[in-house]
Amino acid sequence: MSTTLTAYETWLKEVGEALSSINMPMDDWQKIWEFNFRHEFEIGTTANDAAMKANQYWWQLQNKAIGQDCRKTPNCWLPRNHQGGCQPRF
């Protein structure tokens, strides 16, 4: 096994643990909307930041799928009529 593959698998495990800690099981969400974890690894994104990006990506797509996406700001991952300011994806 190459060092890069081992590093990626270790990093991806850390991402999965971070997502599990916020009740967002990676395997469940990846089946619905695939997030490009490989790209995040290759550009040097930390595991925690990649988990946050995936979380926001999945919530934005979930909100859009149920017709509850924010319409105020492009790429805001919060639901429509949310409190406070918009939060564009990470």
Backbone bond lengths (Angstrom), bond angles and torsions (degrees), N, CA, C in turn:
res aa  C-N    CA-C-N  psi(-1)  N-CA   C-N-CA  omega(-1)  CA-C   N-CA-C  phi
1 M - - - 1.458 - - 1.519 107.81 -
2 S 1.311 116.44 134.73 1.455 119.33 -178.22 1.522 110.80 -73.76
3 T 1.327 114.75 157.03 1.457 121.07 178.11 1.524 110.49 -60.70
4 T 1.329 116.36 -40.01 1.463 120.41 -179.40 1.524 111.01 -64.06
5 L 1.338 116.96 -42.85 1.460 120.24 179.01 1.520 110.24 -64.49
6 T 1.320 117.70 -42.77 1.460 121.53 177.89 1.522 110.35 -62.11
7 A 1.336 117.14 -44.01 1.467 120.92 178.71 1.522 110.88 -62.05
8 Y 1.341 116.57 -42.70 1.463 120.38 179.49 1.525 110.86 -63.97
9 E 1.324 117.34 -44.73 1.468 120.43 -179.48 1.520 110.99 -63.45
10 T 1.320 117.25 -39.70 1.468 121.40 177.61 1.524 110.01 -64.55
11 W 1.326 116.36 -46.34 1.460 122.20 178.83 1.534 110.38 -60.96
12 L 1.329 116.87 -45.72 1.460 121.31 -179.24 1.525 111.43 -63.29
13 K 1.311 116.96 -35.56 1.471 120.56 175.95 1.526 109.66 -63.15
14 E 1.328 117.23 -41.27 1.462 121.08 177.79 1.528 110.67 -63.92
15 V 1.326 116.84 -40.34 1.464 120.90 176.83 1.528 109.35 -60.65
16 G 1.326 116.29 -46.96 1.464 120.74 179.38 1.513 112.58 -59.37
17 E 1.317 116.74 -39.45 1.469 120.69 178.16 1.521 111.04 -66.35
18 A 1.337 116.42 -41.23 1.462 120.37 178.13 1.528 110.55 -62.83
19 L 1.333 117.21 -42.86 1.457 120.74 178.87 1.526 111.59 -67.00
20 S 1.314 117.20 -38.88 1.467 120.27 178.01 1.520 111.29 -63.33
21 S 1.331 116.02 -33.90 1.467 119.48 -178.49 1.530 111.99 -67.36
22 I 1.340 117.14 -19.47 1.465 120.40 176.13 1.535 110.68 -110.73
23 N 1.312 115.44 21.17 1.465 123.23 175.74 1.530 112.80 59.64
24 M 1.328 115.70 43.16 1.466 122.34 176.60 1.533 107.85 -126.58
25 P 1.322 118.58 75.40 1.468 120.21 -177.33 1.530 111.77 -57.05
26 M 1.314 115.90 119.57 1.463 122.06 -176.01 1.522 112.13 -54.74
27 D 1.306 118.09 -47.55 1.465 120.75 -176.19 1.522 111.96 -59.90
28 D 1.324 117.27 -39.98 1.462 120.82 -179.67 1.525 111.35 -64.67
29 W 1.318 116.80 -47.49 1.464 121.16 -176.09 1.522 111.53 -74.22
30 Q 1.326 118.40 -35.72 1.469 120.87 179.23 1.519 111.63 -62.15
31 K 1.328 116.98 -32.06 1.465 120.62 178.50 1.524 111.30 -65.21
32 I 1.328 116.26 -31.40 1.466 120.81 -176.77 1.521 110.86 -86.91
33 W 1.344 116.01 -53.63 1.468 122.03 -178.51 1.523 108.19 -134.66
34 E 1.302 115.76 106.69 1.462 121.04 -176.16 1.527 111.40 -71.00
35 F 1.317 115.10 124.37 1.465 122.35 175.45 1.518 107.48 -100.29
36 N 1.325 118.15 140.95 1.458 122.14 -175.14 1.534 111.09 -84.50
37 F 1.310 115.77 78.85 1.465 120.62 179.63 1.523 111.65 -66.08
38 R 1.314 117.37 -36.19 1.467 120.57 -179.72 1.535 110.16 -57.79
39 H 1.313 117.23 -44.54 1.462 121.35 178.57 1.533 110.63 -60.13
40 E 1.316 116.36 -45.05 1.470 119.86 -179.40 1.529 110.68 -61.77
41 F 1.317 116.75 -39.90 1.466 120.85 177.21 1.524 110.40 -63.22
42 E 1.321 116.02 -45.68 1.465 120.82 -176.16 1.525 113.14 -65.89
43 I 1.338 118.15 -28.76 1.465 119.62 178.87 1.524 112.02 -91.86
44 G 1.331 116.80 2.97 1.457 120.77 173.49 1.517 116.07 87.52
45 T 1.313 117.29 18.65 1.457 120.93 177.61 1.526 109.20 -66.53
46 T 1.328 117.12 135.88 1.463 119.63 177.46 1.526 109.09 -66.66
47 A 1.312 116.59 158.94 1.466 121.19 179.70 1.527 110.62 -59.77
48 N 1.327 117.30 -43.71 1.471 120.07 -179.63 1.522 111.77 -64.84
49 D 1.327 117.69 -40.90 1.461 120.25 178.58 1.532 111.18 -67.91
50 A 1.314 117.20 -37.23 1.468 120.30 176.57 1.525 110.42 -64.45
51 A 1.314 117.19 -39.02 1.464 120.70 177.11 1.527 110.22 -63.12
52 M 1.329 116.98 -41.75 1.460 120.86 178.79 1.530 110.62 -64.85
53 K 1.324 117.21 -42.83 1.468 120.69 178.26 1.524 110.94 -61.56
54 A 1.334 116.78 -44.51 1.464 120.90 179.58 1.522 110.42 -63.72
55 N 1.322 116.89 -43.21 1.455 121.82 179.37 1.526 110.60 -58.14
56 Q 1.321 117.04 -48.01 1.452 120.79 -179.47 1.542 111.50 -66.48
57 Y 1.317 116.33 -40.31 1.466 122.08 177.67 1.526 110.36 -59.57
58 W 1.320 116.21 -49.45 1.464 120.44 -178.64 1.526 112.01 -64.50
59 W 1.347 116.81 -41.06 1.466 118.97 179.01 1.522 110.86 -65.55
60 Q 1.325 117.29 -40.08 1.459 119.43 179.27 1.532 110.49 -62.10
61 L 1.317 116.62 -45.22 1.466 119.91 179.59 1.524 111.90 -67.73
62 Q 1.324 117.81 -37.52 1.462 121.47 177.13 1.528 109.81 -63.19
63 N 1.333 116.48 -47.22 1.462 119.85 179.15 1.528 110.93 -60.36
64 K 1.324 116.30 -41.54 1.468 120.18 179.17 1.529 110.97 -65.13
65 A 1.328 116.64 -41.16 1.464 121.15 -178.28 1.528 112.25 -61.94
66 I 1.313 116.64 -31.06 1.473 119.83 -179.45 1.529 111.86 -100.70
67 G 1.340 116.48 10.58 1.455 121.22 176.70 1.516 113.74 71.70
68 Q 1.314 116.85 25.96 1.467 120.95 -178.44 1.524 112.49 -119.58
69 D 1.322 117.32 23.44 1.460 120.09 -179.25 1.522 110.34 -76.02
70 C 1.323 115.63 150.42 1.456 122.53 178.73 1.518 108.77 -66.19
71 R 1.312 116.79 135.30 1.458 121.43 -179.16 1.532 111.69 -109.98
72 K 1.348 116.33 1.84 1.467 119.72 -177.26 1.525 112.55 -79.51
73 T 1.320 116.71 -43.06 1.457 121.92 -173.80 1.526 109.35 -132.87
74 P 1.343 117.51 129.61 1.473 118.74 176.58 1.530 111.03 -57.73
75 N 1.296 115.90 139.58 1.466 124.49 178.53 1.510 115.08 68.76
76 C 1.336 118.79 12.55 1.468 119.79 172.36 1.522 106.70 -70.93
77 W 1.329 116.40 126.22 1.454 119.77 -175.58 1.529 112.74 -89.51
78 L 1.313 117.66 -4.67 1.459 121.02 -179.26 1.529 111.12 -79.19
79 P 1.335 117.51 160.33 1.464 119.56 180.00 1.535 111.78 -73.23
80 R 1.307 114.93 161.32 1.465 121.67 177.54 1.532 109.98 -55.25
81 N 1.321 115.61 144.54 1.471 123.47 179.15 1.523 113.30 61.90
82 H 1.328 116.87 28.91 1.466 120.08 178.41 1.513 111.09 -67.42
83 Q 1.324 115.94 159.37 1.456 122.48 176.53 1.521 109.24 -81.17
84 G 1.321 117.60 149.65 1.461 121.42 177.40 1.517 111.85 75.07
85 G 1.323 113.94 -173.30 1.452 120.36 -178.16 1.514 113.21 -73.93
86 C 1.316 114.10 162.50 1.459 120.41 176.55 1.523 109.92 -67.89
87 Q 1.323 115.20 153.91 1.454 121.52 178.16 1.528 108.68 -129.35
88 P 1.345 116.19 93.63 1.464 117.92 176.39 1.530 110.15 -59.27
89 R 1.329 114.65 148.93 1.475 118.66 179.91 1.507 110.77 -52.73
90 F 1.282 116.83 144.60 1.474 128.65 179.94 1.493 111.06 -47.71
